[in-house]
Amino acid sequence: MKEHEFVKGMTMGVVAGAALSAVMMPRKKSSMKKTAGKAMKTVGQVMENLSDEMGF
């Protein structure tokens, strides 16, 4: 009887650990590159607008 409870507990722990690791897994790096590219474009546009406003 206790052996079955142990196996049941171990199985629940493994499933919980797998679910937690799937949630915490880092996203694809391509999205990071895409986000960085968009940020660089935005910074470039802001700097261009700022320099136009200042008359450079």
Secondary structure, DSSP 8 states (H G I E B T S, - for coil): -HHHHHHHHHHHHHHHHHHHHHHHS---HHHHHHHHHHHHHHHHHHHHHHHHHHT-
